[in-house]
């Protein structure tokens, strides 16, 4: 069984991450221009009890 080279494993992971980012930028070239509503961005609702 061949020995594993840690530096080679890291280089392969780095290359995969770079290629993944390039692919994502090719598929989605522009960031979304719309805003997504989430609890953090919505205005607070006041309730009285």
N, C-alpha and C positions, 0 to 999 in steps of 0.2 A: 504494500500500500504506500503510495507516495506521500511524502511529508507536505504539510500545508505551509505555504509562505504567507505570513501575516501581511507583509508589505504588498504582495500581489493581490491578496484578498481585499485590502483597503483600496488599492488602485482600481480594481474591478468595480467596487461599490461606488467610488467617486465618478468613474466613467459612466456608470449607469445613472447616477443622479444627474449628471450634466446632460446626458442624452434625453432623459426624461423631461428635464426642464426645457430643452430645445423643442422637443415634440409638443409639449404643452403650449409653448409660445407660437408654434406653427399652427396648431389647431385653434387657439384662442389668441389672436394677435393683439386685440384691443381689450383693455379692462372694461368691465361693465360700466355703463354710464348711468344706470338707474340705481336708486337707493333701495335697500331692502329694509323693510320695517322689522324691528325686533324690539323686545321689551326695553332694551337700553336706549333706543332712539325714539320711542313713542313718548308723547307727552303724558305726564302722570295723571291718573284719574283720581279724583277726590271723592271719597265716599263718606257719608255721614251716618252715624248710627243712632 
